[in-house]
Structures are given as C-alpha cells and as structure tokens.
Amino acid sequence: MKLLTPILCLFFLCLSATAGACDICGNFMGLTPYNNRNSISLLHRYRVFNGYRSYQEESRFFPPSAYRTTHLQHDSIPETLKLHSSKDFESYKIFELRFKYFVHKRVELNVFAPLLDNKSKTNEVYEHHTGFGDISLNVGFHAIIPDEERDVKHKLVVGAGIKLPTGNYYAHNAQSQRLPFEMQPGTGSTDGFVYVNYILMYRKVGFNINGNFKLNGQNRYKERVGNSTTDFISVFCKAKLGNVFLYPSLQANYEYTKGIYVKNTVQPSTLVNVLMLGPGLDVYYKSFSLNAAWQFTARERVLPGDLQSAGRLSLGLNYNFGGKEK
C-alpha cells in the first residue's frame, strides 16, 4: 500500500497539471488483464483539433479554453483577420462509465454510458455543450483463453455490439439555433459494430492488437457518420514492484471515416484519416487498475484550410471483481 500511494498521487497530479472528433471511430480499449474479471470503469478521453494546414502548421494540444473554460473576447474584428486563426479549435471530452460482466468464462457483456463535453471556436464564435451521449452494448466471446502456466500466452476476443440513440442530437445554442451535428452529444442513430482483440505475450513482453468496424445509421435529420474503422496496436512489457504490476507501452491508433453525411452527401472538412502514436501505462494493484495513454498525430490526411488533429489523451480508473486477482 505504501508503494501504491505515490503512484496514485502521480496519476492524479498528471491529470490536474494538464487540467476527445467525438471518438466516433471507436473506443480506447487499454490493456486487457489475462485473468477474466468483472469490472466497473470510469474513463476520460480528450481529443482536440487545432491549427490549419497551410496556415498554422503547428497544433497545440491545449489551446486556450479547449480543456478548461476561460473567458473569451468577442471584440469586433475585421473579417479578414478572423480567418484561419491559431486560436480556432474543436475539442471533445468524454467521461464514460463502463460495466463488464462475465456470464460465462468465455462470454462477457459490456455497457458503456458516456457524458460528452464538446467545444468549438471559429472566427471568435464559441460554442459549448455538455450532455449525455449514446449508450453502447456489446457481447465479447473469448475464443482463446491464455494458459497462465506457459511462457507464451495469447488471448483472442471477438465481439459485436449496438449503439442506441439515447443522447440528445437536437441541442440548441443561446440563440435557439441547432448546434452542428459534430457538436451534439448524441447522433440520433442506431449503429452496429464488430471488433476483435488479440494479445500475444512471451514472458514479460507482448503486443495487443484491436480492430473495430462500425456501421452507422441515420437520424431524422438525414444525418449520419460514415462507416468507420479504428485499428489499435500496442507493444508492451510487464514489470512488478511489490504487489504492483506495471505495463508501459508504445501505442499506435489509426482512425478512418469518410466523414459526416447529410442527405447522403458527405460534408466538407469532416474526413477523418489519421494515425496517432504515443506512450501508455497500465498499473494494476489487487482489484484496482489505472490506464493512461497520450497520443500525438503522426500522419493525417487533411485538406488546406482544415483543422488538424493535435492528438488525444485517455485516462481510466477501474475496479475489478469476481474471479481470480491478477
């Protein structure tokens, strides 16, 4: 317990010192413990777009007011000076409650319930809306269960799920105008997805690969997100300090969707085609675990005049119960 205290302090210190496109392309999975256990998790994701290609090549991860709300000036500025400002951004924060329960040693049920906090600032026009998002349900089947007695361990989970239109997709601003689709906490559509998660580990080194394909429906405004895919790869190692297990990792995350469709017409500047790289750390202590990942954009297809992806931050706190402790 003496060792866990400074680790917890460091984790929350990093969170307060730094004091999520709406992740339409998938979910941060983290490293999966080898011993199957039920869990309750609180996950936080932050994603930001900042900097215009061909105008401000550098993106900032925390542009003013993107993470924390600060006072914004609304002075009258000539229109020519408002274009392609380095202060423009889109930021998406998600606070998600997750519940996993094993109905069989090979079958897990998952429920994800998100709260979204979306912000944007373009040409001194600032929008901010917070609301509950769409609930997702999925079932995972453990096709391969690792043998803890072997040096080589591997695990394969395949699954499918559905996203329900429980979130608000007709939120309005102070002028009673409906917010843009990407600012809505919900999509208003019923979507389906399939995924596969594979882990291979030899002694203390391993890799984790996860693929997610999503088939998106349409809401009553004839809006929908294009079918999307997310591919996640992580190379990690295992270290033990007393009763604490550490899994530092290098992660790569690829996201793709053609963009947002309105009446079957794809909207400009909504394409997502980005590869992100960065470090991660998973910490396990008895029934608790912490997950952290910070990814920056390594490669992105973006048109001149469009906002660039600056990266994403993911933090998770989990309580595991049932089965055998890790």
MOMOPE-V167906 format. One record per residue. N is the residue number from 0. RES is the residue in three letters. PSI is psi in degrees with one decimal (NA if undefined). OMEGA is omega in whole degrees, -180 to 180 (* if undefined). D_FIRST is the distance of its C-alpha to the first C-alpha in Angstrom with 1 decimal. Layout:
BEGIN
N&RES&PSI&OMEGA&D_FIRST ; N&RES&PSI&OMEGA&D_FIRST
END
This chain:
BEGIN
0&MET&-31.2&178&0.0 ; 1&LYS&-34.6&-180&3.8 ; 2&LEU&-33.9&-178&5.3 ; 3&LEU&-36.4&-175&5.0 ; 4&THR&-50.5&179&6.4 ; 5&PRO&-30.1&178&9.4 ; 6&ILE&-44.6&177&10.0 ; 7&LEU&-42.2&180&10.5 ; 8&CYS&-41.8&-180&12.5 ; 9&LEU&-41.1&-179&14.5 ; 10&PHE&-49.7&-177&15.3 ; 11&PHE&-24.2&174&16.6 ; 12&LEU&-43.2&177&18.3 ; 13&CYS&-37.5&179&20.2 ; 14&LEU&-45.0&-178&21.2 ; 15&SER&-28.0&-179&22.6 ; 16&ALA&-34.2&179&24.2 ; 17&THR&-15.5&176&26.2 ; 18&ALA&NA&*&26.7 ; 19&GLY&NA&*&32.5 ; 20&ALA&137.8&-171&38.8 ; 21&CYS&23.4&-180&37.0 ; 22&ASP&37.1&180&35.4 ; 23&ILE&-14.1&-174&38.4 ; 24&CYS&-0.5&179&38.1 ; 25&GLY&-171.8&-176&34.9 ; 26&ASN&142.8&175&31.2 ; 27&PHE&123.9&-174&28.2 ; 28&MET&-28.3&-176&26.8 ; 29&GLY&-175.7&175&23.7 ; 30&LEU&137.0&-177&22.7 ; 31&THR&124.0&177&23.1 ; 32&PRO&146.1&-179&20.7 ; 33&TYR&-35.9&178&22.9 ; 34&ASN&120.3&-176&22.0 ; 35&ASN&121.6&-179&23.8 ; 36&ARG&151.6&172&21.8 ; 37&ASN&156.8&-179&22.7 ; 38&SER&152.4&169&21.0 ; 39&ILE&127.5&-173&21.3 ; 40&SER&147.3&170&21.0 ; 41&LEU&116.3&-175&21.8 ; 42&LEU&137.7&176&23.4 ; 43&HIS&128.9&177&25.0 ; 44&ARG&141.8&178&27.8 ; 45&TYR&128.5&-179&30.0 ; 46&ARG&136.6&-176&33.3 ; 47&VAL&142.7&173&36.0 ; 48&PHE&127.2&-178&39.6 ; 49&ASN&143.5&180&41.2 ; 50&GLY&132.1&-179&44.1 ; 51&TYR&132.3&176&47.4 ; 52&ARG&135.7&-180&48.6 ; 53&SER&-0.9&179&51.7 ; 54&TYR&-65.4&171&51.1 ; 55&GLN&98.5&-174&47.6 ; 56&GLU&-27.4&-177&46.2 ; 57&GLU&134.0&177&42.8 ; 58&SER&147.2&176&40.2 ; 59&ARG&137.7&-178&37.5 ; 60&PHE&-31.8&178&34.2 ; 61&PHE&70.3&174&34.0 ; 62&PRO&155.9&-177&37.6 ; 63&PRO&128.4&176&38.3 ; 64&SER&1.6&-178&37.4 ; 65&ALA&-40.5&180&36.2 ; 66&TYR&-53.7&177&32.6 ; 67&ARG&140.1&-180&32.9 ; 68&THR&124.9&176&36.2 ; 69&THR&168.7&-179&38.3 ; 70&HIS&129.7&179&41.9 ; 71&LEU&138.5&178&44.4 ; 72&GLN&142.1&178&47.9 ; 73&HIS&39.5&180&50.8 ; 74&ASP&156.7&177&53.6 ; 75&SER&119.3&-179&56.8 ; 76&ILE&136.9&178&56.6 ; 77&PRO&141.3&-175&59.5 ; 78&GLU&-35.3&-178&58.8 ; 79&THR&-23.1&-179&59.2 ; 80&LEU&-5.8&-177&56.2 ; 81&LYS&-11.8&-175&53.9 ; 82&LEU&136.0&173&53.9 ; 83&HIS&45.8&179&51.0 ; 84&SER&142.0&177&49.0 ; 85&SER&-12.0&179&45.8 ; 86&LYS&-10.0&179&44.3 ; 87&ASP&144.2&179&44.8 ; 88&PHE&165.3&165&41.9 ; 89&GLU&127.8&179&40.6 ; 90&SER&144.8&-176&36.9 ; 91&TYR&118.2&177&35.1 ; 92&LYS&137.9&179&31.7 ; 93&ILE&130.8&171&30.3 ; 94&PHE&113.8&-169&27.6 ; 95&GLU&131.9&174&27.4 ; 96&LEU&126.1&-178&26.0 ; 97&ARG&144.1&178&25.8 ; 98&PHE&126.6&177&25.9 ; 99&LYS&133.9&-179&26.1 ; 100&TYR&130.9&179&27.2 ; 101&PHE&116.3&175&28.5 ; 102&VAL&-14.1&177&31.8 ; 103&HIS&158.5&-178&32.2 ; 104&LYS&-16.8&179&30.2 ; 105&ARG&-2.7&-175&32.4 ; 106&VAL&123.9&179&32.8 ; 107&GLU&143.3&174&30.4 ; 108&LEU&137.7&-178&31.4 ; 109&ASN&140.7&175&30.1 ; 110&VAL&128.0&178&30.8 ; 111&PHE&125.8&179&30.3 ; 112&ALA&107.2&-174&31.2 ; 113&PRO&151.6&168&31.4 ; 114&LEU&124.9&-175&32.1 ; 115&LEU&143.2&176&34.0 ; 116&ASP&101.4&-173&34.7 ; 117&ASN&139.3&180&37.6 ; 118&LYS&151.1&172&39.4 ; 119&SER&151.1&177&42.4 ; 120&LYS&117.6&179&44.6 ; 121&THR&125.8&180&48.0 ; 122&ASN&43.3&178&50.9 ; 123&GLU&6.0&175&49.4 ; 124&VAL&118.5&-174&49.0 ; 125&TYR&128.8&177&45.5 ; 126&GLU&142.3&-179&44.2 ; 127&HIS&126.5&178&40.9 ; 128&HIS&137.5&177&40.1 ; 129&THR&134.0&179&37.0 ; 130&GLY&164.7&179&37.2 ; 131&PHE&139.1&-178&35.8 ; 132&GLY&-162.5&-177&36.5 ; 133&ASP&133.3&178&37.6 ; 134&ILE&137.5&178&35.6 ; 135&SER&141.8&176&35.2 ; 136&LEU&136.4&176&35.1 ; 137&ASN&158.0&179&34.9 ; 138&VAL&128.6&179&34.8 ; 139&GLY&137.1&178&33.4 ; 140&PHE&125.4&-179&34.6 ; 141&HIS&92.3&-177&32.7 ; 142&ALA&-33.1&177&35.6 ; 143&ILE&126.3&178&33.7 ; 144&ILE&129.0&-175&30.6 ; 145&PRO&147.5&174&28.8 ; 146&ASP&111.6&-175&29.0 ; 147&GLU&-16.3&-178&25.6 ; 148&GLU&-11.4&-177&27.6 ; 149&ARG&151.5&175&29.5 ; 150&ASP&-36.7&178&28.9 ; 151&VAL&119.5&180&30.5 ; 152&LYS&139.8&173&28.9 ; 153&HIS&157.1&-173&30.4 ; 154&LYS&136.1&180&30.2 ; 155&LEU&124.9&177&32.8 ; 156&VAL&127.5&174&32.7 ; 157&VAL&145.2&-176&35.9 ; 158&GLY&172.5&178&36.2 ; 159&ALA&153.4&-178&38.4 ; 160&GLY&-177.6&-178&38.0 ; 161&ILE&141.1&174&39.8 ; 162&LYS&124.3&-176&39.2 ; 163&LEU&148.4&-178&40.9 ; 164&PRO&62.4&-178&42.7 ; 165&THR&-17.8&-178&40.7 ; 166&GLY&159.5&179&40.2 ; 167&ASN&126.5&177&42.8 ; 168&TYR&16.6&178&45.1 ; 169&TYR&34.0&178&47.8 ; 170&ALA&146.0&-178&45.9 ; 171&HIS&159.0&176&48.2 ; 172&ASN&-172.6&-177&48.0 ; 173&ALA&-21.2&179&49.5 ; 174&GLN&14.7&179&52.9 ; 175&SER&24.7&175&52.7 ; 176&GLN&136.9&180&52.7 ; 177&ARG&133.6&180&50.6 ; 178&LEU&154.9&176&47.8 ; 179&PRO&152.9&-176&48.0 ; 180&PHE&-42.3&-178&46.7 ; 181&GLU&-13.2&178&43.7 ; 182&MET&-10.0&-179&42.6 ; 183&GLN&140.9&177&42.6 ; 184&PRO&-24.1&178&39.2 ; 185&GLY&161.5&179&41.0 ; 186&THR&-19.4&-178&43.6 ; 187&GLY&9.5&-177&45.7 ; 188&SER&157.3&172&45.9 ; 189&THR&122.7&-175&44.8 ; 190&ASP&151.9&176&43.3 ; 191&GLY&152.2&179&42.4 ; 192&PHE&155.3&175&40.2 ; 193&VAL&152.9&-179&39.4 ; 194&TYR&160.0&176&36.6 ; 195&VAL&137.1&-180&35.5 ; 196&ASN&123.2&-178&32.1 ; 197&TYR&135.3&178&31.9 ; 198&ILE&131.5&174&29.2 ; 199&LEU&130.6&-178&30.1 ; 200&MET&132.7&173&27.7 ; 201&TYR&110.3&-176&28.7 ; 202&ARG&-103.8&-174&25.9 ; 203&LYS&6.9&-178&23.5 ; 204&VAL&142.0&180&26.0 ; 205&GLY&179.7&173&27.4 ; 206&PHE&155.2&-177&29.0 ; 207&ASN&126.7&178&29.0 ; 208&ILE&135.5&-178&32.2 ; 209&ASN&130.8&177&32.9 ; 210&GLY&140.0&-176&36.3 ; 211&ASN&122.6&175&37.2 ; 212&PHE&132.2&-174&40.8 ; 213&LYS&129.6&178&41.6 ; 214&LEU&112.1&-170&45.1 ; 215&ASN&139.1&177&45.6 ; 216&GLY&-167.6&-174&48.0 ; 217&GLN&143.9&178&50.1 ; 218&ASN&-176.9&-174&50.0 ; 219&ARG&-12.4&174&53.0 ; 220&TYR&6.9&-177&53.6 ; 221&LYS&33.2&178&54.1 ; 222&GLU&147.1&174&51.0 ; 223&ARG&156.3&172&48.5 ; 224&VAL&135.1&178&46.1 ; 225&GLY&150.4&177&47.5 ; 226&ASN&139.8&-168&45.9 ; 227&SER&160.6&177&42.9 ; 228&THR&146.4&174&40.7 ; 229&THR&130.5&177&37.2 ; 230&ASP&129.0&-175&36.2 ; 231&PHE&128.9&177&32.7 ; 232&ILE&136.1&179&31.9 ; 233&SER&131.4&172&28.6 ; 234&VAL&126.3&-172&28.2 ; 235&PHE&166.8&173&24.6 ; 236&CYS&162.7&-176&22.8 ; 237&LYS&133.5&176&19.6 ; 238&ALA&149.6&-179&17.1 ; 239&LYS&129.5&175&14.1 ; 240&LEU&98.3&-176&11.3 ; 241&GLY&-122.2&178&9.4 ; 242&ASN&9.3&-177&8.4 ; 243&VAL&131.3&175&9.2 ; 244&PHE&130.0&180&12.9 ; 245&LEU&136.6&177&14.9 ; 246&TYR&80.9&173&18.5 ; 247&PRO&148.9&-175&20.5 ; 248&SER&160.4&168&24.0 ; 249&LEU&129.6&-170&27.5 ; 250&GLN&147.3&174&29.0 ; 251&ALA&136.0&-177&32.6 ; 252&ASN&120.9&179&33.7 ; 253&TYR&132.0&-180&37.4 ; 254&GLU&139.7&178&38.9 ; 255&TYR&133.5&165&42.6 ; 256&THR&146.5&180&44.8 ; 257&LYS&-21.4&177&48.4 ; 258&GLY&-161.3&-179&47.6 ; 259&ILE&132.3&179&48.5 ; 260&TYR&137.7&171&51.7 ; 261&VAL&117.4&-176&54.0 ; 262&LYS&45.9&176&56.9 ; 263&ASN&14.8&177&56.3 ; 264&THR&122.3&-179&56.6 ; 265&VAL&137.1&-177&53.6 ; 266&GLN&142.9&179&52.9 ; 267&PRO&152.2&175&52.9 ; 268&SER&24.7&179&49.8 ; 269&THR&-0.6&177&47.5 ; 270&LEU&137.5&172&47.1 ; 271&VAL&115.3&179&43.5 ; 272&ASN&87.1&-168&43.6 ; 273&VAL&142.0&174&40.6 ; 274&LEU&126.1&-180&38.3 ; 275&MET&142.2&-179&35.0 ; 276&LEU&151.1&176&32.7 ; 277&GLY&175.0&-179&29.3 ; 278&PRO&160.2&175&25.8 ; 279&GLY&161.5&177&22.9 ; 280&LEU&125.3&174&19.2 ; 281&ASP&133.1&-178&17.3 ; 282&VAL&126.8&179&13.5 ; 283&TYR&131.0&174&12.3 ; 284&TYR&107.8&-179&8.9 ; 285&LYS&-116.5&-176&10.2 ; 286&SER&1.9&-177&12.5 ; 287&PHE&150.5&175&12.0 ; 288&SER&151.4&178&13.6 ; 289&LEU&140.3&176&15.0 ; 290&ASN&136.7&177&18.5 ; 291&ALA&138.5&177&20.5 ; 292&ALA&138.2&179&24.0 ; 293&TRP&113.5&-176&26.6 ; 294&GLN&137.9&177&30.2 ; 295&PHE&152.7&-177&33.4 ; 296&THR&124.1&179&36.9 ; 297&ALA&-35.9&180&38.4 ; 298&ARG&137.4&-177&41.6 ; 299&GLU&139.3&172&43.3 ; 300&ARG&112.0&-178&46.7 ; 301&VAL&139.0&-177&47.7 ; 302&LEU&153.6&176&51.2 ; 303&PRO&134.4&-179&52.4 ; 304&GLY&-4.5&178&51.8 ; 305&ASP&148.6&176&48.8 ; 306&LEU&142.9&180&45.3 ; 307&GLN&153.2&174&42.9 ; 308&SER&126.7&179&39.4 ; 309&ALA&-23.0&179&37.0 ; 310&GLY&-169.5&-178&33.9 ; 311&ARG&153.0&178&31.0 ; 312&LEU&132.4&179&27.3 ; 313&SER&133.2&179&25.0 ; 314&LEU&136.9&-178&21.5 ; 315&GLY&144.4&175&19.8 ; 316&LEU&126.3&-172&17.0 ; 317&ASN&143.1&171&17.0 ; 318&TYR&122.9&-176&16.1 ; 319&ASN&138.4&-178&17.2 ; 320&PHE&158.7&-178&18.6 ; 321&GLY&154.4&179&21.2 ; 322&GLY&-160.6&-177&21.9 ; 323&LYS&137.5&179&19.6 ; 324&GLU&151.5&-179&16.0 ; 325&LYS&NA&*&15.9
END
